[in-house]
């Protein structure tokens, strides 16, 4: 039986369950759905794997001299293959309407879906010409605010802390941004915030009992949409963007300052997801979109503190600044 799911504004159709997503009702979609096959190799994928392949990208971090992440163009560009040093591989057609994914034991469905809901969907967004920011988003009064930053900067920890304080979370790690009639919108991602154990302890205390994302990984997840947290299930207008800077020991942190127009554009370019896979033409299109985004949506620089005790002060600062931005926009 085919189940329907939604992530980043795109419908996924799969016979398998997808850990991290809840089945969705039938909705009209402006983008083509994805036919997702997990495990067994369908005929179209079997034929594609017989074609020649050309390397497009190899990650810089290596394990035993093997890149941890690689992308290949298969055939004459009809397909793309993403694969990892642990044996996980994903094949997509050029229009990203069909995707097949598999991983070897002892990896599990949960392991595979961690890739599918993260970098694979990031790849899909880029192939479909949708701006993908490396960002988590929280909502205040029905408006979305993005927390941008590189891996390890603390955006997921901040999102979890905001969720515990009552803010609805729209997406975690990847923000799919679309423009309509001069307004930029962010689509819901998936109802989880993924956290390392130390970050979970910062937010919830040492006695937390968050489940692991997968039995094979130490990372945990905070489920959204339960009694104590909210998941925003509707697309929301993007009201503001916060770029997370490096943490500091300075006494005046956390702090926020306005980014200059030039800073805003540069920092947004630096925080687009998987930009290394874009062609020259795609980069030019993305630059135009970012110029429009920076002109339409205020961009601020957020400097967090090294002091763990100040995480609530940072959340309060973000909430107050976001509400002030909404008032100014009215």
C-alpha positions in Angstrom: 0.0 0.0 0.0 1.3 3.4 -1.0 1.6 5.9 1.9 1.9 9.7 1.3 4.2 11.9 3.2 5.2 15.6 2.9 8.5 17.2 3.7 9.8 20.7 2.5 6.6 21.2 0.5 7.1 18.0 -1.6 5.0 14.9 -1.5 6.8 11.6 -1.0 5.0 8.3 -2.0 6.4 5.1 -0.5 5.4 1.6 0.4 7.7 1.7 3.4 7.2 3.8 6.5 9.5 6.8 6.8 10.8 7.3 10.3 10.6 11.0 11.2 7.5 11.7 9.1 3.8 11.1 9.7 1.5 10.0 6.9 -0.2 13.0 5.2 -3.5 13.4 3.5 -3.9 13.9 -0.2 -3.2 17.5 -1.1 -2.7 19.4 -4.4 1.0 20.1 -4.9 2.7 22.6 -7.2 5.7 20.3 -7.5 5.8 16.8 -8.8 5.7 14.1 -6.1 8.6 11.7 -5.4 8.2 8.0 -5.9 10.4 6.7 -3.1 11.6 3.1 -3.1 13.5 1.8 0.0 15.4 -1.5 0.0 14.6 -3.6 -3.0 16.0 -2.2 -6.3 13.3 -1.4 -8.9 13.9 -2.0 -12.6 14.6 1.6 -13.5 17.3 1.8 -10.8 18.8 -1.6 -11.9 19.2 -0.3 -15.4 20.6 3.0 -14.3 23.3 1.3 -12.2 24.6 -0.4 -15.4 25.4 2.9 -17.0 28.7 4.7 -16.8 29.2 7.3 -14.1 31.2 10.6 -13.8 32.2 11.9 -10.4 30.7 15.3 -9.6 31.7 15.8 -6.0 33.7 14.1 -3.3 33.6 15.4 0.3 36.8 16.7 1.9 36.6 14.7 5.1 37.9 11.2 4.5 37.8 7.9 6.4 40.6 5.5 5.4 41.2 7.6 2.3 37.6 7.1 1.1 35.5 10.3 0.9 32.6 10.1 3.3 30.2 11.5 0.8 30.3 11.4 -3.0 28.0 12.4 -5.9 28.1 10.9 -9.4 26.3 11.8 -12.6 25.0 8.6 -14.2 24.5 8.0 -17.9 24.2 11.3 -19.9 22.8 13.1 -16.9 19.6 11.1 -16.7 20.4 10.0 -13.1 22.5 11.0 -10.0 24.0 8.7 -7.4 24.8 9.8 -3.9 26.8 7.4 -1.7 28.5 7.3 1.6 31.5 5.4 3.0 29.3 3.3 5.2 27.7 1.7 2.1 24.5 3.8 2.0 23.6 4.8 -1.5 20.7 6.8 -3.1 19.8 7.0 -6.8 17.6 9.7 -8.2 16.5 10.5 -11.7 17.4 14.0 -13.1 13.9 15.4 -12.3 14.0 13.9 -8.8 10.6 12.2 -9.4 12.0 8.7 -8.6 14.4 7.9 -5.8 15.8 4.6 -4.6 17.8 4.2 -1.4 19.4 1.3 0.3 22.0 0.6 3.1 23.8 -2.6 4.2 23.5 -4.3 7.6 23.9 -3.4 10.4 22.5 -0.1 9.2 18.7 0.2 9.6 15.8 1.9 8.0 16.2 4.7 10.5 19.8 5.2 9.4 18.8 5.4 5.7 15.9 7.8 6.4 18.3 10.1 8.3 20.1 10.6 5.0 16.8 10.8 3.0 15.3 13.5 5.2 18.5 15.5 5.3 21.1 15.7 2.5 19.0 13.7 0.0 16.0 16.1 0.3 18.5 19.0 0.2 19.8 17.6 -3.1 16.2 17.3 -4.4 15.5 21.0 -3.5 18.6 22.1 -5.4 17.8 20.0 -8.4 14.3 21.6 -8.5 15.6 25.1 -8.3 14.3 25.7 -4.7 16.5 27.8 -2.5 17.7 25.7 0.5 19.2 27.5 3.4 21.3 25.7 6.0 18.9 26.8 8.7 16.3 25.9 11.3 13.1 28.0 11.5 10.9 28.9 14.5 7.6 30.7 14.3 6.3 33.7 16.3 2.7 34.8 15.8 2.4 32.8 12.6 5.6 34.2 11.0 8.8 32.3 10.3 12.3 33.3 11.4 15.4 31.4 10.2 18.4 30.6 12.3 21.2 30.1 9.7 24.7 28.7 10.4 27.2 26.0 9.5 27.2 22.6 11.1 28.0 22.7 14.8 27.1 26.4 15.3 24.2 25.6 17.6 21.1 26.3 15.5 19.5 22.9 16.4 20.2 23.5 20.1 18.7 26.9 19.8 15.6 25.5 17.9 15.1 22.9 20.6 15.4 25.5 23.4 12.9 27.7 21.6 10.6 24.6 21.2 10.7 23.9 24.9 9.8 27.5 25.6 6.7 27.2 23.4 7.7 28.4 19.9 6.5 26.3 17.0 9.3 24.8 15.0 8.9 24.8 11.2 12.1 23.0 10.1 15.4 21.8 11.3 18.8 22.2 9.5 17.3 22.8 6.0 14.9 25.6 5.2 13.1 25.3 1.8 12.5 28.9 0.7 10.1 29.8 -2.1 9.0 33.2 -3.5 5.5 34.1 -4.5 4.5 37.7 -5.5 7.5 39.2 -3.7 7.0 37.3 -0.4 9.3 34.5 0.7 7.8 31.4 2.3 9.3 28.5 4.2 7.7 25.0 4.0 7.5 22.6 6.9 10.4 20.1 7.2 9.9 17.2 9.6 8.6 17.1 13.2 11.9 16.6 15.0 14.9 18.5 16.2 18.1 16.4 16.2 20.5 16.9 19.0 23.8 15.5 20.3 23.6 14.2 23.9 25.4 17.2 25.4 23.1 19.6 23.6 20.0 17.7 24.9 21.4 18.0 28.4 21.8 21.8 28.0 18.2 22.1 26.9 16.4 19.5 28.9 18.7 18.7 31.8 20.7 15.6 32.5 17.6 13.5 33.3 16.2 13.7 29.8 15.1 10.5 28.1 15.2 11.5 24.4 15.3 8.5 22.0 18.1 7.9 19.6 17.6 8.7 15.9 18.9 5.3 15.1 20.4 2.4 17.2 23.7 2.9 15.4 24.3 6.6 16.2 24.5 8.6 19.4 22.4 11.5 18.2 19.0 12.0 19.7 15.8 13.7 18.7 13.2 15.9 20.3 9.8 15.0 18.9 7.7 18.0 17.9 3.9 18.2 18.0 3.3 16.4 21.4 2.1 17.8 24.7 5.0 20.1 25.3 6.3 21.1 21.8 4.7 22.4 18.6 5.4 21.6 15.0 4.3 24.2 12.5 2.6 22.2 9.7 1.7 25.1 7.4 4.0 27.1 5.1 4.8 30.4 6.7 6.0 33.8 5.4 9.7 34.4 6.3 9.8 37.5 8.4 13.5 37.6 9.5 16.8 35.7 9.2 19.4 35.4 11.9 22.9 34.4 10.9 24.6 32.6 13.9 28.2 33.9 14.5 30.9 32.2 16.5 30.3 31.9 20.2 32.1 34.4 22.4 33.1 34.7 26.1 32.3 38.5 25.9 30.0 39.6 28.7 27.6 41.3 26.3 26.7 38.1 24.5 24.2 36.9 23.4 23.7 39.9 21.1 22.1 40.8 17.8 23.1 43.4 15.3 21.7 44.4 11.9 23.7 43.1 8.9 24.6 45.6 6.2 23.1 44.9 2.7 26.5 43.6 1.5 27.0 41.4 4.6 23.5 40.0 4.2 24.1 38.8 0.7 27.5 37.3 1.4 26.4 35.5 4.6 23.3 34.1 2.9 25.4 32.8 0.0 27.7 31.1 2.6 24.6 29.5 4.2 23.0 27.9 1.2 22.7 24.1 1.4 24.8 21.9 -1.0 25.8 24.9 -3.1 28.9 22.9 -4.3 26.5 20.9 -6.6 25.2 23.9 -8.5 26.1 24.6 -12.1 27.2 28.0 -13.3 23.7 28.8 -14.5 22.2 27.6 -11.2 24.6 29.7 -9.2 23.6 32.8 -11.2 19.9 32.1 -10.6 20.6 31.5 -6.9 22.5 34.8 -6.6 19.5 36.6 -8.1 17.2 34.9 -5.6 19.4 35.8 -2.7 19.6 39.4 -3.8 15.8 39.5 -3.7 15.7 37.7 -0.4 18.2 40.1 1.3 16.2 43.1 0.0 12.8 41.7 1.2 13.7 40.1 4.5 15.8 41.7 7.3 19.0 39.8 8.1 20.6 40.1 11.5 23.8 38.6 13.0 23.4 36.7 16.2 26.4 36.2 18.5 25.8 33.4 21.1 27.6 33.1 24.4 29.9 30.2 25.4 28.0 30.1 28.7 25.5 27.3 28.6 23.4 29.1 31.2 22.7 31.9 28.8 20.8 29.8 26.2 17.5 30.9 27.7 18.7 34.5 27.5 19.5 34.0 23.8 16.0 32.5 23.2 14.4 35.5 25.0 16.4 37.9 22.9 15.4 36.1 19.7 11.7 36.1 20.7 11.7 39.8 21.6 13.5 40.7 18.4 11.2 38.6 16.3 8.1 40.2 17.8 9.6 43.7 17.3 10.2 42.8 13.6 6.6 41.8 13.2 5.4 45.0 14.8 7.6 47.1 12.5 6.3 45.2 9.4 2.6 46.0 10.3 
